[in-house]
Amino acid sequence: MLTGIDPLLSGDLLRLLDHMGHDDTLLVADAHYPSYRSGAPVIDLPVTSPEAVRAIRTVLPLDLYAGPSATLMNPEPGTGEEVQKQLKEAIAAPSEDRFEWIDRFAFYERAGSMFAVIRTTEVRKYGCIMIRKGVVGDEESRGA
């Protein structure tokens, strides 16, 4: 165990996050998402999606350059609001314009270009989020 590292971040997950470069994208997926479909490496994390994002953001800077820092799936009316609110809080983006919402099929299509997938045990619908890695040292992009 290391000091100063969230205990949810395993060695395998830390290695994967370290191998990501600027603008690489990570998908944090809920339990319903077809995580293995894209062919990207999948790491299981037995927590909710917001808990996973919160832990990941302690070491992963957000991309604050052109384009959104995070992408969420457009939910059906009356579903997903709570989990998506928690995901947005966990990301700790500096402003609302750092987020984008796309429809489910566009989300699935974009998932084919993910660097990796973190599969959580989140059972609430629409508990998925794509996170673009930024530049290490950009203090505005640091989480928690």
N, C-alpha and C positions, 0 to 999 in steps of 0.2 A: 504494500500500500504506500502511496505517496502522500506527502502533506501538501495542502493547498489545491488538490485536485478533487473534484466532486467524485465520490465513490461510485456513482453510476457510470463513470467513464472508464471502461475496461481498457486494458492494454491494446486489444485489437481495435477498439473504436478510436482511441487516441492516435494510433498509427494511421488509420484511415483518414482522420481529420487532418493530420500532419501532412499526408501525401496530397491533399487537395491544394490546388493553386487558385490564384485570384480568378474569380468568375466561375469556378467549378460550382456545381449545384448539388446539394444534398436533399434527399426526400425523407422526411420523417412521416411515416405512414401509420394509419390506424390498423386495427386487427382485420378490418374488412378488405383492405386494399390488396390487390394482386401483386404483392411485393416482388415475387420472383419473375414476373412476366418480362421486365425490361432487360434482364440479363446482367444488371449491375450487381456488384457485391451487396449482400444483405447481412446486416447485423441485427440480432434480436436484442431488445432492451425491454425487460419485463416491468414497464411502468406506463403511465398514460402519456399521450403525445405531449401535452404541455410540460410534464416533468422532464421528458427527454430533451425538449427544446431548451428548457431552462438550464439543464446541465451542459448541453452542447455549447450554448452561448457563453459559458464561462471561459471557454478557450477558443471559440470560433468567431472571428470578426465578420461583421456584415459588409457586403459590398454596398458602398454609398455613392458609387459613380453612376453612370447612365443606366437607366432601367431600374426595375423594382428590386428590392433586397429580398423580398419574400413573396411567394405566390400561394394563394389559397383557392380551393375549389368553391365555385358558386353553390351555395346550399339551396335545397328546395325550401320554399317558404315554411317557416315554423320548425325547422330542424337546423342543428349545427351552430346556432348562435352562441350558446354557452361555451362550447369547446373552442370555437374560433376566437372568441373574446379572450379566452385563456391563452391560446397560442400567440395572439398578438401581444399580450402582456409579457409572455415568456421571451419573445423575440427582442423586446426592448428597443425597437427601432426609434430613431429620433423624431420621426414625423409620420403622419398618416399616408403621405404620398410615397412612402417606401414599400407599400403593399399593392398587390394587384390581385384581382379575382378573375378566374377564367372558368368556363363551363367544364363539366366532368370529362367529356370526351377529349377536349383540348388538353386538359390536365393529364389524362392517361397518355396521350400522344407525346407530350413534352417529357413525361417520365422516362421515355426511352433514351433520353440523353443525360440522365442523372449520373453523377460520379459514383454514388452509392445510395442505398436505401437503409434506413433505420426502421425496423418493424417493431412497433410497440404493441402493448396489450390494450390499447385504447378501444373501447367498444362503442363510444358515441359516434354517430355518423358525422362525416366531414371533419374528422380529426387528423387531416393530412396537411402538410405544409412543405413547400420547397424553399430552401434557404441558400442564397448565393454567398459564397465566401468572399470576403474582402481582403484588404491589405493589412497584414500584421503591423501593429504600431500606430494605426489610425485610431486614436483614442476615442473618437466619436463612435466607432463601430463596435467597441467592446461591450459585452453584456454584463449583467449583474455587477 
